[in-house]
Amino acid sequence: MWLLELFIESLKTKTFDMNSFILTFLFICCSVTAEQDERLPNKCEVCKFLTVELQDALEKSSRSKEVLELGEVLDTGKRRRKIKYNTSETRLTEALDNICERILQYNVHAERPGSLRYAKGASQTMMTLKNLVHKGVKVDLGLPFELWDEPSVEVSDMKKQCETMLEQYEEVVEDWYFNHQEKRLEKFLCQNQVLKTSEQECIKEMWKGDTSIKSEAKEPESHGSGEELKTHDAGEL
């Protein structure tokens, strides 16, 4: 990233010759491609973002006051059974519907460490390259400009792993929904069921803002050692 920023600065000041321009630019483009193809998401990252998206989907319907009527009205005059939407199987089914498709909204932010490399919105690297294009600089990443925002290999793989994991642990998710919603799904599913203790490192990772931007504001201090770690929320990604 520092090389890319230096390259942009040289464009502004015009302190480069054509040979160094070509070599530097080719190196940057190759670095971007290499970073994006560097690795595939691990099981911890897949479970983490599956739970982020599912809890977000459920949160959006949590305030509904709708009441569902189940069953048929028989000749005997037996009434339909009424159940609150918030605790219904229908709500869970709707939340799970295409939940892994939401993973395709993520992009690879190669400048960030660990699981934080997956987030919604364009990465710093990609935004910088797009700005170059808008300034008239020819950028060749090996694919057309209109495909730059298509899901990467990493993100597409995460979606596939998400679908497999959801199918494998569907009963665990249902158990959490009907009996244990007071617990964080991330802990109930990922830490207690899917992952070994040695595989849970990404659960502790949380987004603290862009570390490349110096902020005058200090981070609030943590009060007490028993405070639960804040992790990803879909709104932050």
Buried (B, 14 or more C-beta within 10 A) or exposed (E): BEEBEEBBEBBEEEEBEEEEBEEBBEEBBEBBEEBBEEEBBBBBBBBBBBBBBBBBBBEEBEEEEEEBEEEEEEEEEEEEEEBEBBEBEBBBEBBBEEBBEBBBBBBBBBBBEEBBBBBEEBBBBBEBBBEBEEEEBEBEBEEEEEEBEEBBEBBBBBBBBBBEBBEEBEEBBBBBBEEBBEEBBBBBBBBEBBBEEEBBBBBEBEBEEEEEEEEEEEEEEEEEEEEEEEBBEBEEB
